[in-house]
Amino acid sequence: MARVSEKLRRLLPSTRRAPETAAPAAPRPRQGHNLFEAAAEYVAACAEDDQGRADEAASRVSPGALSFGVNELACRALIALARERNESPSTVARSLLGLRDQ
């Protein structure tokens, strides 16, 4: 019985030891794309009227993830601009969209 368990232990990858001279594994490439990078590229491309670049950025992530990233970018940009102008985010948003003050 001991012989069988010893043979099984040698077959299992978790019990094998790596050779001492083995080089460390190379870092794995990052999987997927960062949705904020895609959103930033997408919005910048749209602002510069570069449809090809916008399409490429949009293809990196799911539509839902892109929407979330664009929304987050819009919120952060609006807050930064409102602070710079010393106005409320609502006032700045309406101004940027050409809407009358309420």
N, C-alpha and C positions, 0 to 999 in steps of 0.2 A: 504494500500500500504506500509506503514511504517513497518508493521508487517512482510511482505514478505521479504523486503530487510534486516531486522534484522535477520531473520532465515537464509537467504542466506549467510550473512556475518559470521554467526557462523559456517556454513558448510565449508567455504573456509579455506584451511590450512594456507594461508598467513595471515589471520586475527586471528587465534587462538594464544593464549598466552601459552607459556610453563609454567608448574608449577614451582614455585619458588624453590622448593626443588629438582628439577630434576638435576641429575648429568650431567656435560658437556659431550657431545658426544666424544667418543674415536676417536683419529685421524684415518683417513682412510688410509689403506695400499696403498703404491705407485702403480700406475697402470703401467703395461708394464715394459720394461727393458730399462736401459740407453744404448744407442747404443755405446757410448764410452767405457763403461764397457765391453760390449759384444765384441767389436773390440779388446780391450786390451787382454782379455782372449783368444780370437781366435788366435791372432798373437803369444802370448806367448806359447799357446798349439802347434801351428804349428812349432815354433822354437824348442820346446822340443820333436817334433815328437809324440805328444799325440793326435791321431786322434779322440778318444772318447771325450776328452775334447773340441777339436776344433768343433766337430759336435754339442755338447751340447751348446756351446757358439753361434754358428751360428743359432741354432734354437730359440734363444731368441728374435731376431729381424728379420725384413724382409731382403732379400738379398740386396736390394738397400741401406738400412740403414747400413748394415754391410759393404758394399763396401765403403760407404762414411766414416764410422768410421775408416776403415783400411787405406784409403787414407789420412785422417787427421793425423792419428798416424804416417804414413810413412813420411809425410811432416815435422811434428814436430821433429821426430827422426833425419831426415836428416839435418835439420837446426841446431839442438843441436850438432850433430856430426861434422858438418862443422865448427861451431864456436870453438869447442874443438880442432879441427885439424888446425884451422886458414886457411881453404881452402874454395873454393866455393862449394855450394851445388851440382853443376853439376859435379865437379871433384870427390867429395866424392861418389855420386851416381854411377858414372861410375866405380870407384874403387871397390865399394861393389859388383857390378854385374860382375866384372872381365872384363870390357870393356877397350879397349885402349883409351888413351887420344886423343882428336880430334886435 
